[in-house]
Amino acid sequence: MLLFFLGLFTGIISGMGIGGGTLLIPGLIILTSLNQKQAQGINLFIYIPTAIIALITHFYNKNLELRPVLPIVIAGIVGSILGSRLAVNFDPKILRIIFAVFLLIMGIYEFLKKDTN
């Protein structure tokens, strides 16, 4: 039941464009016996349907600027190839530390950034 609610909550924040993986990956590691690589693989698999639904919804509501999409998609594909090859070769413990440091830096940034609205 906890995994259901984890999936529901991370799906909601994924649909908002926040990035459910930032909570899904640690949640899977804490609630299951999965290692970092396995949790990341599940996150990537779950990302596909949630991204498609969110994309359709945002497109329908005219929240999508199409002009910058192509260069970002091309760079994202290249980056995902490089990143997945790096992740496969990293020790899961080192990968977990890198992910934790990334989350810490992002958390500090979000906490300290000035609101421009």
GROMACS elastic network, one bead per residue, 0.5 to 0.9 nm:
[ bonds ]
;  ai    aj funct       b0    kb
    1     4     6  0.50960   500
    1     5     6  0.65433   500
    1     6     6  0.86697   500
    2     5     6  0.52352   500
    2     6     6  0.60943   500
    2     7     6  0.85863   500
    2    31     6  0.79215   500
    3     7     6  0.60555   500
    3     8     6  0.84919   500
    3    27     6  0.83898   500
    3    28     6  0.78412   500
    3    31     6  0.76524   500
    3    32     6  0.89669   500
    4     7     6  0.51262   500
    4     8     6  0.61371   500
    4     9     6  0.86568   500
    5     9     6  0.59934   500
    5    10     6  0.83763   500
    6     9     6  0.53112   500
    6    10     6  0.60485   500
    6    11     6  0.83107   500
    6    23     6  0.82802   500
    6    24     6  0.67978   500
    6    27     6  0.70921   500
    6    28     6  0.84038   500
    7    10     6  0.52518   500
    7    11     6  0.58095   500
    7    12     6  0.85048   500
    7    20     6  0.87555   500
    7    24     6  0.72952   500
    7    46     6  0.88974   500
    8    11     6  0.50852   500
    8    12     6  0.62492   500
    8    13     6  0.88717   500
    9    12     6  0.51412   500
    9    13     6  0.64537   500
    9    14     6  0.85412   500
    9    20     6  0.79046   500
    9    23     6  0.88751   500
    9    24     6  0.88201   500
   10    13     6  0.51869   500
   10    14     6  0.58866   500
   10    15     6  0.84686   500
   10    19     6  0.77456   500
   10    21     6  0.70813   500
   10    22     6  0.85310   500
   10    23     6  0.66119   500
   10    24     6  0.61261   500
   11    15     6  0.60930   500
   11    16     6  0.86351   500
   11    19     6  0.87981   500
   11    20     6  0.62656   500
   11    46     6  0.86890   500
   11    47     6  0.86638   500
   11    50     6  0.65402   500
   12    15     6  0.51876   500
   12    16     6  0.64666   500
   12    17     6  0.89640   500
   12    20     6  0.77165   500
   12    50     6  0.89509   500
   13    17     6  0.64870   500
   13    18     6  0.55147   500
   13    19     6  0.62819   500
   13    20     6  0.54536   500
   14    17     6  0.50794   500
   14    18     6  0.55565   500
   14    21     6  0.78319   500
   14    47     6  0.80537   500
   14    50     6  0.68938   500
   14    51     6  0.73896   500
   14    54     6  0.77506   500
   15    18     6  0.75186   500
   15    19     6  0.81111   500
   15    20     6  0.83067   500
   15    50     6  0.66567   500
   15    51     6  0.70410   500
   15    53     6  0.76452   500
   15    55     6  0.82699   500
   15    57     6  0.86925   500
   15    58     6  0.89734   500
   16    19     6  0.78948   500
   16    54     6  0.75474   500
   17    20     6  0.81985   500
   17    51     6  0.87121   500
   17    54     6  0.79002   500
   18    21     6  0.89961   500
   18    22     6  0.87166   500
   19    22     6  0.61085   500
   19    23     6  0.81047   500
   20    23     6  0.56268   500
   20    24     6  0.58808   500
   20    25     6  0.84796   500
   20    43     6  0.83426   500
   20    47     6  0.83761   500
   21    25     6  0.55103   500
   21    26     6  0.82277   500
   21    40     6  0.79250   500
   21    43     6  0.59296   500
   21    44     6  0.82579   500
   21    47     6  0.81680   500
   22    25     6  0.61653   500
   22    26     6  0.71371   500
   22    27     6  0.88876   500
   22    99     6  0.88943   500
   22   103     6  0.72679   500
   23    26     6  0.56428   500
   23    27     6  0.58997   500
   23    28     6  0.85498   500
   24    28     6  0.59804   500
   24    29     6  0.85726   500
   24    39     6  0.78770   500
   24    40     6  0.86989   500
   24    42     6  0.89859   500
   24    43     6  0.67884   500
   25    28     6  0.52550   500
   25    29     6  0.63353   500
   25    30     6  0.87087   500
   25    36     6  0.73596   500
   25    38     6  0.89885   500
   25    39     6  0.52734   500
   25    40     6  0.61153   500
   25    42     6  0.82976   500
   25    43     6  0.66331   500
   26    29     6  0.50878   500
   26    30     6  0.60955   500
   26    31     6  0.84961   500
   26    36     6  0.82893   500
   26    39     6  0.79340   500
   26   100     6  0.89341   500
   27    30     6  0.51687   500
   27    31     6  0.58992   500
   27    32     6  0.81450   500
   27    39     6  0.87762   500
   28    31     6  0.52518   500
   28    32     6  0.55565   500
   28    33     6  0.79454   500
   28    34     6  0.66962   500
   28    35     6  0.85177   500
   28    36     6  0.87441   500
   28    39     6  0.59936   500
   28    42     6  0.89365   500
   29    32     6  0.55363   500
   29    33     6  0.63905   500
   29    34     6  0.54513   500
   29    35     6  0.61644   500
   29    36     6  0.68045   500
   29    38     6  0.88687   500
   29    39     6  0.66283   500
   30    33     6  0.76157   500
   30    34     6  0.83985   500
   31    34     6  0.85155   500
   32    35     6  0.86540   500
   34    37     6  0.80547   500
   34    38     6  0.58047   500
   34    39     6  0.61284   500
   35    38     6  0.53881   500
   35    39     6  0.62022   500
   35    40     6  0.86623   500
   35    92     6  0.67142   500
   35    93     6  0.85167   500
   35    96     6  0.86810   500
   36    39     6  0.51617   500
   36    40     6  0.61151   500
   36    41     6  0.85912   500
   36    92     6  0.55424   500
   36    93     6  0.75263   500
   36    95     6  0.68736   500
   36    96     6  0.59210   500
   37    40     6  0.50919   500
   37    41     6  0.61382   500
   37    42     6  0.86935   500
   37    87     6  0.74117   500
   37    88     6  0.75301   500
   37    91     6  0.89562   500
   37    92     6  0.62238   500
   37    95     6  0.78862   500
   37    96     6  0.86399   500
   38    41     6  0.50374   500
   38    42     6  0.62754   500
   38    43     6  0.85639   500
   39    42     6  0.51583   500
   39    43     6  0.61147   500
   39    44     6  0.86778   500
   40    44     6  0.61840   500
   40    45     6  0.86267   500
   41    44     6  0.51588   500
   41    45     6  0.62773   500
   41    46     6  0.86913   500
   42    45     6  0.50310   500
   42    46     6  0.61230   500
   42    47     6  0.84406   500
   43    46     6  0.51636   500
   43    47     6  0.59889   500
   44    48     6  0.68949   500
   45    48     6  0.58959   500
   45    49     6  0.80712   500
   46    49     6  0.62720   500
   46    50     6  0.66225   500
   46    51     6  0.86199   500
   47    50     6  0.53213   500
   47    51     6  0.56834   500
   47    52     6  0.84151   500
   48    51     6  0.52986   500
   48    52     6  0.62597   500
   48    53     6  0.88384   500
   49    52     6  0.51202   500
   49    53     6  0.62838   500
   49    54     6  0.85726   500
   50    53     6  0.52917   500
   50    54     6  0.60763   500
   50    55     6  0.84322   500
   51    54     6  0.50624   500
   51    55     6  0.58311   500
   51    56     6  0.85044   500
   52    55     6  0.50782   500
   52    56     6  0.62092   500
   52    57     6  0.86194   500
   53    56     6  0.52433   500
   53    57     6  0.62299   500
   53    58     6  0.86623   500
   54    57     6  0.50706   500
   54    58     6  0.60381   500
   54    59     6  0.84011   500
   55    58     6  0.51674   500
   55    59     6  0.58992   500
   55    60     6  0.83963   500
   55    64     6  0.82927   500
   56    59     6  0.51057   500
   56    60     6  0.60075   500
   56    61     6  0.85859   500
   57    60     6  0.51455   500
   57    61     6  0.62672   500
   57    62     6  0.86781   500
   57    63     6  0.86073   500
   58    61     6  0.50752   500
   58    62     6  0.61234   500
   58    64     6  0.62375   500
   59    62     6  0.50210   500
   59    63     6  0.58325   500
   59    64     6  0.55165   500
   59    65     6  0.88431   500
   60    63     6  0.76949   500
   60    64     6  0.87458   500
   61    64     6  0.81490   500
   62    65     6  0.79726   500
   65    68     6  0.69403   500
   65    69     6  0.74289   500
   66    69     6  0.52916   500
   66    70     6  0.79450   500
   67    70     6  0.72920   500
   67    71     6  0.88491   500
   68    71     6  0.61115   500
   68    72     6  0.63948   500
   68    73     6  0.87259   500
   69    72     6  0.52660   500
   69    73     6  0.59365   500
   69    74     6  0.85985   500
   70    73     6  0.51141   500
   70    74     6  0.61552   500
   70    75     6  0.85800   500
   71    74     6  0.51652   500
   71    75     6  0.61122   500
   71    76     6  0.83629   500
   72    75     6  0.51588   500
   72    76     6  0.58300   500
   72    77     6  0.85223   500
   73    77     6  0.60866   500
   73    78     6  0.86431   500
   74    77     6  0.52406   500
   74    78     6  0.64080   500
   74    79     6  0.85940   500
   75    78     6  0.51796   500
   75    79     6  0.59944   500
   75    80     6  0.84870   500
   76    80     6  0.59166   500
   76    81     6  0.85466   500
   77    80     6  0.50992   500
   77    81     6  0.62916   500
   77    82     6  0.87211   500
   78    81     6  0.52670   500
   78    82     6  0.63742   500
   78    83     6  0.85770   500
   79    82     6  0.51158   500
   79    83     6  0.58349   500
   79    84     6  0.83781   500
   80    84     6  0.58257   500
   80    85     6  0.83463   500
   81    84     6  0.54068   500
   81    85     6  0.62586   500
   81    86     6  0.86587   500
   82    85     6  0.52981   500
   82    86     6  0.62137   500
   82    87     6  0.86796   500
   83    86     6  0.50525   500
   83    87     6  0.60516   500
   83    88     6  0.86231   500
   84    87     6  0.50127   500
   84    88     6  0.61635   500
   84    89     6  0.87290   500
   85    88     6  0.53192   500
   85    89     6  0.65688   500
   85    90     6  0.89521   500
   86    89     6  0.53378   500
   86    90     6  0.63405   500
   87    90     6  0.52117   500
   87    91     6  0.81742   500
   87    92     6  0.83696   500
   87    95     6  0.70396   500
   88    91     6  0.81118   500
   88    92     6  0.88007   500
   89    92     6  0.89736   500
   90    93     6  0.82283   500
   90    94     6  0.65928   500
   90    95     6  0.61194   500
   91    94     6  0.53529   500
   91    95     6  0.62098   500
   91    96     6  0.86866   500
   92    96     6  0.60646   500
   92    97     6  0.86584   500
   93    96     6  0.50845   500
   93    97     6  0.63512   500
   93    98     6  0.87423   500
   94    97     6  0.50601   500
   94    98     6  0.61997   500
   94    99     6  0.85817   500
   95    98     6  0.51032   500
   95    99     6  0.61444   500
   95   100     6  0.85625   500
   96    99     6  0.50842   500
   96   100     6  0.60689   500
   96   101     6  0.86189   500
   97   100     6  0.50150   500
   97   101     6  0.61289   500
   97   102     6  0.85060   500
   98   101     6  0.52099   500
   98   102     6  0.61647   500
   98   103     6  0.86896   500
   99   102     6  0.50323   500
   99   103     6  0.62026   500
   99   104     6  0.86082   500
  100   103     6  0.50978   500
  100   104     6  0.61241   500
  100   105     6  0.86339   500
  101   104     6  0.50003   500
  101   105     6  0.61335   500
  101   106     6  0.85437   500
  102   105     6  0.52178   500
  102   106     6  0.61583   500
  102   107     6  0.85141   500
  103   106     6  0.50993   500
  103   107     6  0.59664   500
  103   108     6  0.85684   500
  104   107     6  0.50498   500
  104   108     6  0.61699   500
  104   109     6  0.85316   500
  105   108     6  0.51941   500
  105   109     6  0.61035   500
  105   110     6  0.86143   500
  106   109     6  0.50089   500
  106   110     6  0.60764   500
  106   111     6  0.84744   500
  107   110     6  0.51819   500
  107   111     6  0.60786   500
  107   112     6  0.86215   500
  108   111     6  0.50609   500
  108   112     6  0.61174   500
  108   113     6  0.84373   500
  109   112     6  0.52719   500
  109   113     6  0.57866   500
  110   113     6  0.54869   500
  110   114     6  0.86587   500
  111   114     6  0.86824   500
